[in-house]
Amino acid sequence: SVRRHPSKGWLRGGLAGVMYVLLAFLIFSAIDGDWSIGWPFLSDMLMGAAVGAIGGMLFVNLRKK
């Protein structure tokens, strides 16, 4: 998501991380049948946003111009 738009990498990366965790939650909840949202889900969303934001910042700052 940061490759096409080289600005605001932290925001785009964070959103990509959140979307990834949300998609994984939907897939595994559909398989398991348990749709409850608790602390593990919220911590996964926070970690996905943080790791995505860090990855977006690194990609924007380390790419060749």
Steps between C-alpha positions, in 0.01 A plus 500: 500500500797731553667413173264706283464796734833595657356740759343423839650153513418460868129554435477277195709228663297515820175468309640207302597328826154553648332372183720189506407421861132567429503270198673225700242542778212467254644190335588317822175599672303362207692173524479476881150646541607720792435866420585642843725805516715526809840615621699266273329644191553858615866439577543336158346808337735728694805293413395477135463877482835558673696253287334627182577861590865417571525310172342789311741750654799283420391443141443871436833602650714219357380492142726616224404829345 
